[in-house]
Amino acid sequence: MEQTEYFDTFENNLLTELLKRCTSQGLLEGTLLASEDIDERWKAYAPEYMADAVPQVNSYPAAAIAWAGYVGMAVANRWDADWERYADEPYTALHGSQGFDDMDEHIVEHFLGLALDSEEALKIEETLRSCAHTAMTFIRREDTESQTTKAFYIFARTARVLFRIGAAIELKRLGYKFEKVNMGEA
């Protein structure tokens, strides 16, 4: 129980910080746009994502973390487009021609429909890279020995946060927002 609370606290603190960062960059508005459908998709994709990302951690830590944000964006895009059609889309559909290595570019071009050199695509790349570097700072502060169970769980929680941030960015980009509903007189 103590370990779960530790990981929950780490995840919540990271999510709060990245939400602030994305809000300051203009990609979010202080709230995490989310859907249970989208969050559930992470549970399905996480094992394969982790299998792709963990070997990259030592050489390309920012990419291993940031790519989860792109996965979130792709899932949110599919959720908006036609969830019934895409709900069971395999994780490998997110891969580019070079597999995991160019997944970010593949998602930007083929899922989000943006030119890689467009202002919007560059802003997304800059923000997700910044989020990944912030996450790396959070991970380093934990002073966890690499290649341990604890290190794996911290990385897994970090990837989930980036996934949720990416999904929120895409939902906002698609025009979703939280609105107060007046439940008063009808």
N, C-alpha and C positions, 0 to 999 in steps of 0.2 A: 504494500500500500504506500509506503514511504517513497519507493522508487517512482511509482506512478505519479504521485504528487510532484516530485522533483521534475519529471519530464513534462507534466502539464504546466507547471510554472514556467519552465524554460520556453515551451511552445507559446504560451500566452504572452510572455514578455517580448519575445521575438515578433510575434504577430502585431502587437501594439506598436512596436518601434517601426516595423515595415509599413504599417498602415499610415503612420505619421509621415514617413518618407515619401510614400506614393501620393499622399495628399499634398505635401509641399511641392511635389513635381507636377501637380495638376491632373494626375491620372485617377485619383480617387477623391472622395469628398468627406473623409473622416469616418466613414462607415464601411464595413466589410459586406459587400453585396455577395450573397451566397444562395445556394439552393441545395436541398438534401440530395437531389438527383446528381448534381455535380460532385458534391462531397463523397457520395457513394461510389462514383466512378473512380475516384482516387484509390479507394480500397481495392478495386479490381486491378488497376494499373500499377499500384505501388510495388508489388513483388518484381514485376518485369522492369520497372523503372530503376529500382534499387540494383537489380542485377546489371543493368547498363551503367548506372552512375557510380557505384562504389569503386569499380576498377579505375575510374577516372579521377577519383578524389585526390590522390597524391600529385598527379601531373597537371590536372585542370580542375582545381577545386571550385572556382567560380562557375564554370560551365556545368559541372556536376550538380551544383545547387540551382543555378538560374534556369536550367532547362526545365525544371519542374514547373516554373512559372509559365513557360510556353505551353507545357502540357495542359495546365489549367486554362489557359486562353483557348486552346483548341477545343477542349471539352465544353467550355462555356459557349463557344461559337456554335458547336454542334447542337447543344442543348437548345439554343435559340432558333436555329435553322429548322430542325426536324428531329426532336429527341426520339420519337418512336422509331425512326429510321436508323439513327446513329447510336442509340443507347448501348448496344452491344458491339460497337465497332472495336476491333482488336487494337491493342496498344501499338502493334507494329505499323498500323496505318498512319501513325504520327511520325514515323521515321522518314528521313529523306533518302536520297539515292545512296548516301554513305552511312545509312543506319542512324545510330544515335548521334554521330558526330555532326551532322548538318540538320538535325531535327528542328532546331530553332528557325533556320532559314526556310525550311520546308513548311513549317506551321505559319510563319509570317506570310509567305507567298500564296500557299495553296489553301489554307484555312481562313486566314484573316483577309486575304485578297489585297495585300499591300506590297508595293514595290520595296525591295530591300533598302534602297537608298532614299525612300520617301521620308519626309520629316517625321511622320507619325511612327514609322517603323524604327527610325533611329532613336526617337524619344522612348519607345518601349524598350529597346535594347539597352539604352543608357540607364533607365530606371531599374530594369531587372538585374543588370550588372551591379548597380549600386546596392540593390537589395541583397545580392549574393555576397558582396564584400562586407556589408553590415552583418549578415548571418555568420560569415567566417569570423568576424570579431567576437560575436556572441559565443561561438563554438570555442574559440581560443580561450576566452575567459573561464570556461568550465574546466580548463586544465585537465582534460581527460586523456588518458593514455590511448594512443591510436591502436586500432585493431582489437579493441575490447568490445564487449557487449554494450557497455555504456556508450562508447563512441558511436556504435552502429545506431543505437536508439536516438541519440542526439541528432545524428545525420538524418535519420528517417523522419523525425519530428520537424526538422528544418525543411526537408523536401516537401512535407505536407503543407507547411506554412507558405512556401513559395508557390505551390500549386494553388492554394486558396487565394493568395494575392493575385496571381495571374488570372484566375477565373474572375475575380472581382474587377480587375482592370478591363477585361473583355466585356463583362456585363455592363460596366459604365460606358464603355466605348459604343456599345450597342444601344445605349439610351435608357438602360434600367436605372432606377433610383429609388431610394426609400421615400415614402410619402406618409405623412401623418394622416391617419384616418379618423375622422370625427364619428364616434359611435353614439353621438347624442340623438336628438330627435330625428325621426325619419319622416 
